[in-house]
Structures are given as C-alpha cells and as structure tokens.
Amino acid sequence: MKVKTVGRFVVTDQDICHGEPVFRGTKILVADVLEQVASGMAWEAIVEEWRGSVTPEAIAEAVRLAREALMTEAPELAPV
C-alpha cells in the first residue's frame, strides 16, 4: 500500500520523504517535530515555526503515537 494512515494527522506515503511519517498534507517529518518537543520548545512556538501547518492537536497525536511505539518496543529494549 502506497499511503498508510497512522492517525488522524499522521500518514506515511512511499512518495513523500521516503515513507517516513509526516503530518497529513505536508512534508513535515513527525520526527522533526518530536525533536522540537523533546528539546523543550513550546508547542505554540512549534506551530508558529511551521506556519500553522502543524497544529497542537497534531503534535499531541505525534507524542501519543511515540509513547505507544515506545511502550510496544520497551520490553525488547530492557537489558537482559
């Protein structure tokens, strides 16, 4: 499948950014926004930097999806 809907705001498309997760209707990588969140950047500043192409709701979804991915992979990451 070429386009995969990951959430309401997050999609993957083989023809956009090599299939990396992006925000719907943009070429903005979810990983880039998560890096901004991790660095402590205010969500309002992130929205402003991306000129409104990424909303607070989209950021929240990205954070939730990242948490779910971590919780799914966490048992494999734990030391043996």
N, C-alpha and C positions, 0 to 999 in steps of 0.2 A: 504494500500500500504506500502510495506516494506521500499523502498528508495524513498525519495522525493527530487527533485531538487529545491532548493530555489533560486539559481542564477548560474552564470557560475562557481563559485568557492565554493559555499556553498551548502551542502547537509545535509539531515538527513537520518539516517538508524537505524531502530529499533535494529539492531545487533551491532551497534557501539556507544559507550558512551551513552547507554540508549535512543537513539533517539535525543540527543541534537545536535544542529547544529555544524558541523565540516567542515573543509576545505576538498574538494574533494581529495580522495586518501590518506587521513591522519586520525589520531585520535586526531588531534589538535582542541580543542574546540574554536569556534568563540568567546565565552565569555572570554576565557583566553587572546586572542589577543586584544579584545576590552578593557580589563582591562589594558593591557600594553599601548595601545594608550591613554586611559584616564589618566594614570599616567604620561604622557608626554614623554614616551620613543620614541626615533626617529624611524621612520619606518625602516630605514636601519638596526638599531640595532635589531629590531624585526625579520626582515628577517634573519639576521645573527644568532640570538639565535635559531631560528627554522631550521637552516642549509639549508635555501633556500626552505623549504617545503611550506612556506607561502610567496607569492610574494607581492610586493607593490600593484599590481592590485587586488589581493585577499583581502588585508587589506582595500583598498578603497571600494570594494564591501561590505565588512562587515560593514563598517562605514555607507555606504548609506542605507543598509538594517536596521541597528539600527535606523537611523534617520527616515526612513519610518515607522518603528514599533512605535516609539515614537509619531510621528505625528498622527498615527491612534489611539493610545491609549490616547493621550493628553487630549481630551475632557472629558474622564472618570476620569482622574487624577485631573482635576481642582476642586478646592473647590467649594462647593455649596453655 
